[in-house]
Amino acid sequence: MGSRFVYSRWDGTQRGFELDAESLLDGLSDDLLHHGDLEAALRQLMREGLDLGDRGRLDGLADVLERIREERERRLAEADPDGRLSEWSRELEDIIDEERHAIDNALRDAERSSDERRVASGREAAARRNASLDLLPDAVPDRISSLQSHDFESSEAARRLDDLVERIRAETVQEAVDQIAEGMQAVTPEDMARVREMLGELNEMVARRDAGEDPDFEGFMERFGDMFPDDPQSLDELLESMARRMAAAQALMNSMSPEQRAQLADLAERFAGDAELARQMGALSDMLRQRFGDLNWDASYPFTGEGADDRERALRAAAELGELDLIEQILSGARGPSALSELDPERVAELLGEEAARSLSEMARLSQLLEDAGLAERRDGHLQLTPRGLRAIGQGALREIFASMRRERLGGHPTPVLGRGSEASHETKPHEFGDPFDLDLHRTIRNAISRSGPGTPVRLDPEDFEVVRNEHLSRAATVVMVDLSMSMPMRGNFLPAKKTALALHTLIQSQYPRDFLGLVGFASGARELSPSELPEVSWDYEYGTNMQLGLRIARRMLAREHGLRQVVMITDGEPTAHQRGDGRIVFDYPPSPETIGETLAEVGRCTRAGITINTFVLDATASLTAFVDRMSAINRGRAFYTTNDRLGDFVIDDFVEGRRHRSTARRTG
C-alpha cells in the first residue's frame, strides 16, 4: 500500500522541521563574511537565534536569557523566606492583645465592685501585668521567653502561647528534616530518632565508599527508602537530591536579614534543640557542600511573596532559582555550541518550556552539524570552512544576487550564459545551481540506480542529475581587487564586496571552469588571496588605499594567463597610499600628487599589457569620481557608480554580459 498523507493548516502549535546544515550556513554567511571568523559567526548566531521561515524560529541565547529573567521574577513572587517569623510575630501580637483585653475586663469588673480592697487589688494587678507586657523585647525568641514567665490574666492567651511554642518546635524540627527530602514527616520523638539513625548511616555509607568499600546503598534504601519519595537509584543521585534541597534551604536563610537569621537560630536552640541531629546535619552539609559546590549555597534572592509562608513551595522556588542561575551562567559564558551540551534538555524544558529546550538542544549541535555535513572542519583547534563549505557560501551569495537582479538584465536566470559561444565537450558533471538543464539522461538514470538499486519505477532525486559540460570557445582571466581599508566596514561596504567576490568565484567555477580568477586584497598594502581565504579575510586596521600595489600584483598574476584579461576593482576610496621603489609604503591624506601619479603609472602599465580595468565605485565623492574618470580614460575600462545593495548585480551582470559578447564575437569571427 502507498503512503497516506494528511495535511492541515499550520496553526503555530506544530513542531517545525529540525535545523539542517544548509540553513545554518545560510544564516551564518553574513556574519562569517563580515567578521571573517566562523566561530565568531556561530557565537553571534547563538546570541541572536535564526529565523527558519515557514519552519519557525530558533531562539537565540538572548531570547532564552530573557525567558530566564521572566521565570526568575515568577519564582521570587512565590516565596517569603521570613514568612514564618512574621506569622509567629503576628500571632504573638494577637496573644498580647487578648491578654490586654482580659486585663482591661478584669479591671472594669473590679472597679464596678463596692469593695475598695478588690478595686485596689484589681488596679495593682492590672498595672503589674500591663507593665510586664510593656517591657516585652522585640525579638520573637526573647518575647516568647518573657511571656512564658508572664502572669496571664487570660487562660486562653496562655493556652495559645503554649500552642505557639509547640508549633514553633514542630515546624523548626520539620524545617531541618525538609532539608533532607521532600515530603518526609518527622515530628514525633520516635520519628526523630529514626532520622538521626538514617543520617548517621548515610554519613558512614559515604565514608565507606570513599575508602573503596561497598557502601551497601541497597540495604540503606531497604531500611530508609520510605523517607525518600523521589526514589533515588544510586548513592550519587541521593546525595545530589539532598544537596539541592540543603543548598536551597541555605539560600532561603541567606535571603533573610542577619537579625531574622539570628532569631530563627535562637528559636531552634531554645525550643527545638537536638544536639545529635544538629551534629549529623552539620556533617552532612559540610560533605555535600564540598562535593556539590556549584549549587547556590551562597546565593540570596530578593523574594517578594509577602505572607507566602508555604515552606515546601519556598524551598522549591529557591532550588529552581539556583538551577536558573546555573543555566544563565552556562549561557552567559558559552564561547561555542559545545558549552550548551552541559544542559539537561528535560530539566530546561521543565524550567523554561519546550521551545527554549528545543532551541538550546539545536544550538548545542551547531558545530557538529556543519562538520557532519562536510561544510566545516577543525584545523589546529579552530573551526574553519571546508572547500565544500566555501562553495556553499559562494552559491548562496550567487543565489542572493541573481534573486535581486532585474529579469530583463539577465533573463531572470543564469542559464542562457553557457548556451552561447560554447560547444558540447561530451563530458558530464553533477548539476549545480545556474547550470543549463542539458541533461545527460543515461548518466542521470545510472546515478539513480546506483543510489536506490535496480527496479522500476526509477525514482530521480536532484542529486542524480548529470548535465553535459560545455567547452568554451573563449577564455577570460579575471583578478578581483577588493578594498579592505577601514572605510569599507565603516560605510557598510565590506560585506557586499566580499559577497560579490565570492559569487563571482562561484559563477566562474561552475559556469566557466576554464577561466582564471585571482583575488587581491588592498588597503595600506596589498596581497594575493586564495579563494579559501576570502570568507575569513578581514579588513585592514591601518589607514590607506593602495591601488597601485594592488594593480601591480594583479598585473603580475595576469601575466601568466592567456585570453582576455581584466581587473575588477571594488573600492569606496581614492588612492591614499603607494609603494616606493625601496619597498616602503607611503600614506598621505588627502592623496598626494606622488600617490596619484604612481597609481596612474601602474594603470598605464596594465593598459600596455592589454589588461582592462573595470572599476565599481561605492559612495563616490567628487574627488574619487575625478580620479576614476582619469583612470578610465587611460585604460579604456568602464566605471560603474553604484550602491552597496546593488554592487553584486552590477559586477555579475557586467561579467556575464561581457563574457557572452566575447564568446559570441569569437565564435562568429
ZITA-V90505 format. One record per residue. N is the residue number from 0. SS is DSSP state (alpha for helix, beta for strand, coil for the rest). Layout:
# ZITA-V90505
n:N ss:SS
n:N ss:SS
This chain:
# ZITA-V90505
n:0 ss:coil
n:1 ss:coil
n:2 ss:coil
n:3 ss:coil
n:4 ss:coil
n:5 ss:coil
n:6 ss:coil
n:7 ss:coil
n:8 ss:coil
n:9 ss:coil
n:10 ss:coil
n:11 ss:coil
n:12 ss:coil
n:13 ss:coil
n:14 ss:coil
n:15 ss:coil
n:16 ss:coil
n:17 ss:coil
n:18 ss:coil
n:19 ss:coil
n:20 ss:alpha
n:21 ss:alpha
n:22 ss:alpha
n:23 ss:alpha
n:24 ss:alpha
n:25 ss:alpha
n:26 ss:alpha
n:27 ss:alpha
n:28 ss:alpha
n:29 ss:alpha
n:30 ss:alpha
n:31 ss:alpha
n:32 ss:alpha
n:33 ss:alpha
n:34 ss:alpha
n:35 ss:coil
n:36 ss:coil
n:37 ss:alpha
n:38 ss:alpha
n:39 ss:alpha
n:40 ss:alpha
n:41 ss:alpha
n:42 ss:alpha
n:43 ss:alpha
n:44 ss:alpha
n:45 ss:alpha
n:46 ss:alpha
n:47 ss:alpha
n:48 ss:coil
n:49 ss:beta
n:50 ss:beta
n:51 ss:coil
n:52 ss:alpha
n:53 ss:alpha
n:54 ss:alpha
n:55 ss:coil
n:56 ss:beta
n:57 ss:beta
n:58 ss:coil
n:59 ss:coil
n:60 ss:alpha
n:61 ss:alpha
n:62 ss:alpha
n:63 ss:alpha
n:64 ss:alpha
n:65 ss:alpha
n:66 ss:alpha
n:67 ss:alpha
n:68 ss:alpha
n:69 ss:alpha
n:70 ss:alpha
n:71 ss:alpha
n:72 ss:alpha
n:73 ss:alpha
n:74 ss:alpha
n:75 ss:alpha
n:76 ss:coil
n:77 ss:coil
n:78 ss:coil
n:79 ss:coil
n:80 ss:coil
n:81 ss:coil
n:82 ss:alpha
n:83 ss:alpha
n:84 ss:alpha
n:85 ss:alpha
n:86 ss:alpha
n:87 ss:alpha
n:88 ss:alpha
n:89 ss:alpha
n:90 ss:alpha
n:91 ss:alpha
n:92 ss:alpha
n:93 ss:alpha
n:94 ss:alpha
n:95 ss:alpha
n:96 ss:alpha
n:97 ss:alpha
n:98 ss:alpha
n:99 ss:alpha
n:100 ss:alpha
n:101 ss:alpha
n:102 ss:alpha
n:103 ss:alpha
n:104 ss:alpha
n:105 ss:alpha
n:106 ss:alpha
n:107 ss:alpha
n:108 ss:alpha
n:109 ss:alpha
n:110 ss:alpha
n:111 ss:coil
n:112 ss:coil
n:113 ss:coil
n:114 ss:coil
n:115 ss:alpha
n:116 ss:alpha
n:117 ss:alpha
n:118 ss:alpha
n:119 ss:alpha
n:120 ss:alpha
n:121 ss:alpha
n:122 ss:alpha
n:123 ss:alpha
n:124 ss:alpha
n:125 ss:alpha
n:126 ss:alpha
n:127 ss:alpha
n:128 ss:alpha
n:129 ss:alpha
n:130 ss:alpha
n:131 ss:alpha
n:132 ss:alpha
n:133 ss:alpha
n:134 ss:coil
n:135 ss:coil
n:136 ss:coil
n:137 ss:coil
n:138 ss:coil
n:139 ss:alpha
n:140 ss:alpha
n:141 ss:alpha
n:142 ss:alpha
n:143 ss:alpha
n:144 ss:alpha
n:145 ss:alpha
n:146 ss:alpha
n:147 ss:alpha
n:148 ss:coil
n:149 ss:coil
n:150 ss:coil
n:151 ss:coil
n:152 ss:coil
n:153 ss:coil
n:154 ss:alpha
n:155 ss:alpha
n:156 ss:alpha
n:157 ss:alpha
n:158 ss:alpha
n:159 ss:alpha
n:160 ss:alpha
n:161 ss:alpha
n:162 ss:alpha
n:163 ss:alpha
n:164 ss:alpha
n:165 ss:alpha
n:166 ss:alpha
n:167 ss:alpha
n:168 ss:alpha
n:169 ss:alpha
n:170 ss:alpha
n:171 ss:alpha
n:172 ss:alpha
n:173 ss:alpha
n:174 ss:alpha
n:175 ss:alpha
n:176 ss:alpha
n:177 ss:alpha
n:178 ss:coil
n:179 ss:coil
n:180 ss:coil
n:181 ss:coil
n:182 ss:coil
n:183 ss:coil
n:184 ss:coil
n:185 ss:coil
n:186 ss:coil
n:187 ss:coil
n:188 ss:alpha
n:189 ss:alpha
n:190 ss:alpha
n:191 ss:alpha
n:192 ss:alpha
n:193 ss:alpha
n:194 ss:alpha
n:195 ss:alpha
n:196 ss:alpha
n:197 ss:alpha
n:198 ss:alpha
n:199 ss:alpha
n:200 ss:alpha
n:201 ss:alpha
n:202 ss:alpha
n:203 ss:alpha
n:204 ss:alpha
n:205 ss:alpha
n:206 ss:alpha
n:207 ss:alpha
n:208 ss:alpha
n:209 ss:alpha
n:210 ss:coil
n:211 ss:coil
n:212 ss:coil
n:213 ss:coil
n:214 ss:coil
n:215 ss:coil
n:216 ss:alpha
n:217 ss:alpha
n:218 ss:alpha
n:219 ss:alpha
n:220 ss:alpha
n:221 ss:alpha
n:222 ss:alpha
n:223 ss:alpha
n:224 ss:alpha
n:225 ss:alpha
n:226 ss:alpha
n:227 ss:coil
n:228 ss:coil
n:229 ss:coil
n:230 ss:coil
n:231 ss:coil
n:232 ss:coil
n:233 ss:coil
n:234 ss:alpha
n:235 ss:alpha
n:236 ss:alpha
n:237 ss:alpha
n:238 ss:alpha
n:239 ss:alpha
n:240 ss:alpha
n:241 ss:alpha
n:242 ss:alpha
n:243 ss:alpha
n:244 ss:alpha
n:245 ss:alpha
n:246 ss:alpha
n:247 ss:alpha
n:248 ss:alpha
n:249 ss:alpha
n:250 ss:alpha
n:251 ss:alpha
n:252 ss:alpha
n:253 ss:alpha
n:254 ss:coil
n:255 ss:coil
n:256 ss:coil
n:257 ss:alpha
n:258 ss:alpha
n:259 ss:alpha
n:260 ss:alpha
n:261 ss:alpha
n:262 ss:alpha
n:263 ss:alpha
n:264 ss:alpha
n:265 ss:alpha
n:266 ss:alpha
n:267 ss:alpha
n:268 ss:alpha
n:269 ss:alpha
n:270 ss:alpha
n:271 ss:coil
n:272 ss:coil
n:273 ss:coil
n:274 ss:alpha
n:275 ss:alpha
n:276 ss:alpha
n:277 ss:alpha
n:278 ss:alpha
n:279 ss:alpha
n:280 ss:alpha
n:281 ss:alpha
n:282 ss:alpha
n:283 ss:alpha
n:284 ss:alpha
n:285 ss:alpha
n:286 ss:alpha
n:287 ss:alpha
n:288 ss:alpha
n:289 ss:alpha
n:290 ss:alpha
n:291 ss:coil
n:292 ss:coil
n:293 ss:coil
n:294 ss:coil
n:295 ss:coil
n:296 ss:coil
n:297 ss:coil
n:298 ss:coil
n:299 ss:coil
n:300 ss:coil
n:301 ss:coil
n:302 ss:coil
n:303 ss:coil
n:304 ss:coil
n:305 ss:coil
n:306 ss:coil
n:307 ss:coil
n:308 ss:coil
n:309 ss:coil
n:310 ss:alpha
n:311 ss:alpha
n:312 ss:alpha
n:313 ss:alpha
n:314 ss:alpha
n:315 ss:alpha
n:316 ss:alpha
n:317 ss:alpha
n:318 ss:alpha
n:319 ss:alpha
n:320 ss:alpha
n:321 ss:alpha
n:322 ss:alpha
n:323 ss:alpha
n:324 ss:alpha
n:325 ss:alpha
n:326 ss:alpha
n:327 ss:alpha
n:328 ss:alpha
n:329 ss:alpha
n:330 ss:alpha
n:331 ss:alpha
n:332 ss:alpha
n:333 ss:coil
n:334 ss:coil
n:335 ss:coil
n:336 ss:alpha
n:337 ss:alpha
n:338 ss:alpha
n:339 ss:alpha
n:340 ss:alpha
n:341 ss:alpha
n:342 ss:coil
n:343 ss:coil
n:344 ss:alpha
n:345 ss:alpha
n:346 ss:alpha
n:347 ss:alpha
n:348 ss:alpha
n:349 ss:alpha
n:350 ss:alpha
n:351 ss:alpha
n:352 ss:coil
n:353 ss:alpha
n:354 ss:alpha
n:355 ss:alpha
n:356 ss:alpha
n:357 ss:alpha
n:358 ss:alpha
n:359 ss:alpha
n:360 ss:alpha
n:361 ss:alpha
n:362 ss:alpha
n:363 ss:alpha
n:364 ss:coil
n:365 ss:alpha
n:366 ss:alpha
n:367 ss:alpha
n:368 ss:alpha
n:369 ss:alpha
n:370 ss:alpha
n:371 ss:alpha
n:372 ss:coil
n:373 ss:coil
n:374 ss:coil
n:375 ss:beta
n:376 ss:beta
n:377 ss:beta
n:378 ss:beta
n:379 ss:coil
n:380 ss:coil
n:381 ss:beta
n:382 ss:beta
n:383 ss:beta
n:384 ss:beta
n:385 ss:coil
n:386 ss:alpha
n:387 ss:alpha
n:388 ss:alpha
n:389 ss:alpha
n:390 ss:alpha
n:391 ss:alpha
n:392 ss:alpha
n:393 ss:alpha
n:394 ss:alpha
n:395 ss:alpha
n:396 ss:alpha
n:397 ss:alpha
n:398 ss:alpha
n:399 ss:alpha
n:400 ss:alpha
n:401 ss:alpha
n:402 ss:alpha
n:403 ss:alpha
n:404 ss:coil
n:405 ss:coil
n:406 ss:alpha
n:407 ss:alpha
n:408 ss:alpha
n:409 ss:alpha
n:410 ss:coil
n:411 ss:coil
n:412 ss:coil
n:413 ss:coil
n:414 ss:coil
n:415 ss:alpha
n:416 ss:alpha
n:417 ss:alpha
n:418 ss:alpha
n:419 ss:coil
n:420 ss:coil
n:421 ss:beta
n:422 ss:beta
n:423 ss:beta
n:424 ss:beta
n:425 ss:beta
n:426 ss:beta
n:427 ss:beta
n:428 ss:beta
n:429 ss:beta
n:430 ss:coil
n:431 ss:coil
n:432 ss:coil
n:433 ss:coil
n:434 ss:coil
n:435 ss:coil
n:436 ss:coil
n:437 ss:coil
n:438 ss:beta
n:439 ss:coil
n:440 ss:alpha
n:441 ss:alpha
n:442 ss:alpha
n:443 ss:alpha
n:444 ss:alpha
n:445 ss:alpha
n:446 ss:alpha
n:447 ss:alpha
n:448 ss:alpha
n:449 ss:alpha
n:450 ss:alpha
n:451 ss:alpha
n:452 ss:coil
n:453 ss:coil
n:454 ss:coil
n:455 ss:coil
n:456 ss:coil
n:457 ss:coil
n:458 ss:coil
n:459 ss:coil
n:460 ss:coil
n:461 ss:alpha
n:462 ss:alpha
n:463 ss:alpha
n:464 ss:coil
n:465 ss:beta
n:466 ss:beta
n:467 ss:beta
n:468 ss:beta
n:469 ss:beta
n:470 ss:beta
n:471 ss:beta
n:472 ss:coil
n:473 ss:coil
n:474 ss:coil
n:475 ss:beta
n:476 ss:beta
n:477 ss:beta
n:478 ss:beta
n:479 ss:beta
n:480 ss:beta
n:481 ss:beta
n:482 ss:beta
n:483 ss:coil
n:484 ss:coil
n:485 ss:alpha
n:486 ss:alpha
n:487 ss:alpha
n:488 ss:alpha
n:489 ss:alpha
n:490 ss:coil
n:491 ss:coil
n:492 ss:coil
n:493 ss:alpha
n:494 ss:alpha
n:495 ss:alpha
n:496 ss:alpha
n:497 ss:alpha
n:498 ss:alpha
n:499 ss:alpha
n:500 ss:alpha
n:501 ss:alpha
n:502 ss:alpha
n:503 ss:alpha
n:504 ss:alpha
n:505 ss:alpha
n:506 ss:alpha
n:507 ss:alpha
n:508 ss:alpha
n:509 ss:alpha
n:510 ss:alpha
n:511 ss:coil
n:512 ss:coil
n:513 ss:coil
n:514 ss:coil
n:515 ss:beta
n:516 ss:beta
n:517 ss:beta
n:518 ss:beta
n:519 ss:beta
n:520 ss:beta
n:521 ss:beta
n:522 ss:coil
n:523 ss:coil
n:524 ss:coil
n:525 ss:beta
n:526 ss:beta
n:527 ss:beta
n:528 ss:beta
n:529 ss:coil
n:530 ss:alpha
n:531 ss:alpha
n:532 ss:alpha
n:533 ss:alpha
n:534 ss:coil
n:535 ss:coil
n:536 ss:coil
n:537 ss:coil
n:538 ss:coil
n:539 ss:coil
n:540 ss:coil
n:541 ss:coil
n:542 ss:coil
n:543 ss:coil
n:544 ss:coil
n:545 ss:coil
n:546 ss:alpha
n:547 ss:alpha
n:548 ss:alpha
n:549 ss:alpha
n:550 ss:alpha
n:551 ss:alpha
n:552 ss:alpha
n:553 ss:alpha
n:554 ss:alpha
n:555 ss:alpha
n:556 ss:alpha
n:557 ss:alpha
n:558 ss:coil
n:559 ss:coil
n:560 ss:coil
n:561 ss:coil
n:562 ss:coil
n:563 ss:beta
n:564 ss:beta
n:565 ss:beta
n:566 ss:beta
n:567 ss:beta
n:568 ss:beta
n:569 ss:beta
n:570 ss:beta
n:571 ss:coil
n:572 ss:coil
n:573 ss:coil
n:574 ss:coil
n:575 ss:coil
n:576 ss:beta
n:577 ss:beta
n:578 ss:beta
n:579 ss:coil
n:580 ss:coil
n:581 ss:coil
n:582 ss:coil
n:583 ss:coil
n:584 ss:beta
n:585 ss:beta
n:586 ss:beta
n:587 ss:coil
n:588 ss:coil
n:589 ss:coil
n:590 ss:coil
n:591 ss:coil
n:592 ss:alpha
n:593 ss:alpha
n:594 ss:alpha
n:595 ss:alpha
n:596 ss:alpha
n:597 ss:alpha
n:598 ss:alpha
n:599 ss:alpha
n:600 ss:alpha
n:601 ss:alpha
n:602 ss:alpha
n:603 ss:alpha
n:604 ss:alpha
n:605 ss:alpha
n:606 ss:alpha
n:607 ss:alpha
n:608 ss:coil
n:609 ss:coil
n:610 ss:beta
n:611 ss:beta
n:612 ss:beta
n:613 ss:beta
n:614 ss:beta
n:615 ss:beta
n:616 ss:beta
n:617 ss:beta
n:618 ss:coil
n:619 ss:coil
n:620 ss:coil
n:621 ss:alpha
n:622 ss:alpha
n:623 ss:alpha
n:624 ss:alpha
n:625 ss:alpha
n:626 ss:alpha
n:627 ss:alpha
n:628 ss:alpha
n:629 ss:alpha
n:630 ss:alpha
n:631 ss:alpha
n:632 ss:alpha
n:633 ss:alpha
n:634 ss:alpha
n:635 ss:coil
n:636 ss:coil
n:637 ss:coil
n:638 ss:beta
n:639 ss:beta
n:640 ss:beta
n:641 ss:beta
n:642 ss:coil
n:643 ss:coil
n:644 ss:coil
n:645 ss:coil
n:646 ss:alpha
n:647 ss:alpha
n:648 ss:alpha
n:649 ss:alpha
n:650 ss:alpha
n:651 ss:alpha
n:652 ss:alpha
n:653 ss:alpha
n:654 ss:alpha
n:655 ss:alpha
n:656 ss:alpha
n:657 ss:alpha
n:658 ss:alpha
n:659 ss:alpha
n:660 ss:alpha
n:661 ss:alpha
n:662 ss:alpha
n:663 ss:alpha
n:664 ss:alpha
n:665 ss:alpha
n:666 ss:alpha
n:667 ss:alpha
n:668 ss:coil
